[in-house]
């Protein structure tokens, strides 16, 4: 599941953590319904000025497999 959020540059980390917490139950539901052992939430947070934060590299490793 990939979620994209655009927020003020100062609130980016707060928004990223909020998105992970918000979609935690959805992740659990998907793993139960589809019998998946690994389900990841990948928040893509872009600042208002177009800044993409360096933490995306951590999540990108999940996508590449």
Number of C-alpha atoms within 10 A of each C-alpha: 11 10 13 11 14 17 17 14 17 10 12 21 14 10 20 21 11 13 19 16 12 11 17 13 11 14 16 15 14 15 15 11 8 8 9 11 9 9 14 16 17 20 21 20 25 19 16 14 10 12 13 15 14 7 13 13 9 10 15 12 9 12 10 6 5
